[in-house]
Amino acid sequence: MRDEMGREIRRQCEEGELVLVEPTIPCSQIRPIYMARKAYARVFGPSAEESARMGFLEADLRRFISGDKITVARGREKTCVLKPLSNVSEVWELRSRDPDPAIRVFGRFADKDVFIATNLEYRNLLFEIRSRFWAVQMGRCQTIWKRLFPYLEPHRGETSHDYVSNAVDLDHDVP
Amino acid sequence: MFHSAEPFTARQIAMIEGTAQNVAHSAVLDLLEKLVREKNITRAFIARRLGRDPAQITRWLGSPGNWTLQTLGLLMAAMGHLPTIGAQSVESLGRSNYYNESADLARKSPPKPTIEVKSDPSSKPTTIDLPKRLAA
């Protein structure tokens, strides 16, 4: 990881703006997720303590963190776990698809295997793909990133494997 | 949560169910990746063996929503395998030799190793930073 990115993540953690996700069911931190404060409160705060849906989301976050194999797609694939929403803005979504309502966690990569989760929303509130609601969430992701890392760009890569290890790219890896 | 006799909460049950489903899905992906490499297996091949629409196979492989144990068995069988089920104690989870050091950024920097030195027994001690080599 770039030194300055490491320093900024550490500083934002000390200030409470970023929180490392440590799942209740323990696992090794192979692909750590740092979550912005407000998003973290939605998933792990007191209001989510009794939420079964947030329990399923935590299981999906744990899967990413644990380094278990996940599916990625950069094209039209609809059912993968991780997907870039735009190759230009580097906004990705981590999908918690089941049960309904699905949840999308938006974020960017600070480095390969280091995901900064900035915001999240229930899928049914985003309506059809490319609606303005998606644009709002993507914009929010970029704004939160800018606030956290004003002078740092997100990690960029050519293929899915440049972003995450142990991934199956459904567009390329499985004929 | 696993060490008490209290009933699981709804959230904890969801977490356990979701984790079990994800473990099964990752196991299928591990097998699939291996067989794509070794035997050029395709989604169309799996679909043909199971008499399913290839789009259904794509959905199954994408994420484990609506999966049952039968789905796990079918997908593995189509690839010439059957699942085996094991159990792992919760205490042993998270103990891996491999670990991403980027996760340490959330932890507070450890205090500098120091030693207190008194020039004579009645004097106030002086704190001296220890070099890393000696601290280790």
Interface residues (C-beta under 8 A of the other chain):
Chain A: M1 G6 I9 R10 C13 E14 L18 V19 L20 P23 T24 I25 P26 C27 S28 Q29 I30 R31 P32 Y34 A48 E49 E50 S51 A52 R53 M54 G55 F56 E58 A59 D60 R62 R63 G67 D68 K69 I70 T71 A73 E77 K78 T79 C80 V81 R95 R97 D98 P99 A110 D111 D113 V114 V168 L170 D173 V174 P175
Chain B: M1 T9 A10 R11 Q12 I13 A14 M15 I16 E17 G18 T19 Q21 N22 V23 S26 L29 D30 L32 E33 V36 N40 T42 R43 T58 R59 L61 G62 S63 P64 G65 N66 V90 L93 G94 R95 S96 Y98 Y99 N100 S102 A103 L105 A106 K108 S109
